[in-house]
């Protein structure tokens, strides 16, 4: 009985450290400039990646699935 009570108290003590009192944003306003840096992009050449995405969307016949705001005719 005593060991189970001690284990429960230790578990409660261990999990109480996970609670946060105030919620803060993950990215502070002054850190946003670091995320906008070109080194943070996934592609080496964004212009070539944009062209290849356009060709893929035109051949696929569907547009906008990757977050682009284009029409569905393949003309842009």
QUIGI-V642804 format. One record per pair of residues at least 6 apart in sequence whose ideal C-beta (glycine too) atoms are under 8 Angstrom apart, sorted by the first residue. I is the first residue (numbers start at 1). J is the second residue. D is the distance in whole Angstrom. If there is no record, write none. Layout:
BEGIN
I/J/D  I/J/D
END
This chain:
BEGIN
27/35/7  34/40/8  43/49/4  53/66/7  53/68/7  54/76/8  57/63/5  57/66/8  57/68/7  57/70/7  57/74/7  58/74/4  61/74/8  62/72/7  63/70/5  63/71/7  63/72/5  63/74/8  64/70/7  64/72/7  70/76/5
END
